[in-house]
Amino acid sequence: MAVVSTDGKSTGFSGLGDKIGRYLRSPSTRIGAFVGLLSYLSYAYAHGSWNNPALIGVSVFTGVFLPTYSKLSNKAELWANNKTGFVTGGRLGRFIPQYIFNLAVFWIMLSGGALNRTGMASVGGVAMAALVTSLASQGAQYLAMYLFQRGIGDANRNVLVGVAINLALAAFGTAGLPFAREAFLVVGFVLGALFFGIGVLSDLRSLLAPRGGIGLFFGTFNPFHNTHLLILRRAIEERRLDKVIVHPTLVPRIHADAFRKGYLRVARLEDGFQVYEKTEKADVNVDYFPSGNKFLPPETRKALIELAVAEAGIGSKVEVTFMRDTYNSKGFQGVIAAVKKANPGMRLHGLHGSDAGGMTVRQIYDECGWIYPWRILRRDRVSATAIRRGAKGMTSGVVTDVLTQLSVNVPVVVAGGRRFRNDNGVLTEGI
């Protein structure tokens, strides 16, 4: 019998059963199970170890643990990114745990008799097999997400295809089969070199960047705060930029897709912020809100940026743009292409912080050609998340003023000598 608590949430066996059911229906759970099964079939067939307990145990563990491992891997990369602000640091943060995991897996399977010892020796033993497998896996996942960011395929399916190919190559390569062994080694080192090579080149561009040109500054800016202003000022001064083009996100692709599929909905308006929540259809293994679930509408965030840079006296050096159609169809990659077309031959610099959003933007810069990154390590306690939770003193005067007016949902917002109509948090100028 279901028991309903005072907050209206189902508890007891009924609630537990619902959670288990949602977990089992999750695409991530199914992908994990598929990878575990594929791992078993590949190694069992290649090494002739169909009844081996070690292989069966490792495969079951992989199938069950993979969704959780993916979350932990993402957190490790984010931690390393925030500590260093360098792409290579973050990628090592993701690579090292996977290498350790693969070392343990190969050691267990080899010790348990699931692997062909001669075949393992032919690829350099456990340590080399784990290294090549980890490099290939990281590179394949990078390529999978690169394709997804350009509208090719689905994120989960792309990664699944990459992992599946890597698993098959690893299984047959470690069995010592001709051609498969060579393909396993070549693909692993090529993808690994690509994965880390792009990161190293990006970090070198960051350290050795020339002066002059145009800056790009992308993000949610939810809301625009004092560290955003600091990044603009320092980048303009240190890189001697002619101007910086600032473009806020509209509706991020992960949210746009989730809304379209019925995984998310707008629950309510709170202090001018739209509060998103997951529906019963949502995937329990997906983090839909890596930077929180409260969002100012894009039009409002753009207005706040314009007001803040004008108040700071850097409006002549900052161009706040809003390429709605381009962004909605091609994302920030399309915005960068439009900027390049409008400024042929101009040197571009990509501004970003070392937090999760900043490093995501950094990856976009790297994928769009020879852009010089400019990073700032996020060591202050200024946080958009804290502001959305009510923290004070982290935004400029004019932004604080607008947020205060939005919190009481006044019909007309007046700030910085400008007047805006307020439609449930959406600011429109010209009334």
Secondary structure, DSSP 8 states (H G I E B T S, - for coil): --EE-TTS-EEHHHHHHHHHHHHHH-HHHHHHHHHHHHHHHHHHHHHT-TT-HHHHHHHHHHHHHHHHHHHHHHHHHHHHHHHH--HHHHHHHHHHHHHHHHHHHHHHHHHTT-S-HHHHHHTTHHHHHHHHHHHHHHHHHHHHHHHHHTT-S-HHHHHHHHHHHHHHHHHHHHTT-TTHHHHHHHHHHHHHHHHHHHHHHHHHHHHS--S-SEEEEEE--TT--HHHHHHHHHHHHHTT-SEEEEEE-SS-HHHHHHHHTTSEEEEEEETTEEEEEE-TTS-TT--S-TT-SEE--HHHHHHHHHHHHHHTT-GGGEEE---HHHHHHHHHHHHHHHHHHHSTT--EEEEEESSHHHHHHHHHHHHTSS-EEEEE---S---HHHHHTT--SSS-HHHHHHHHHHHTT-SEEEETTEEEEEETTEEEE--
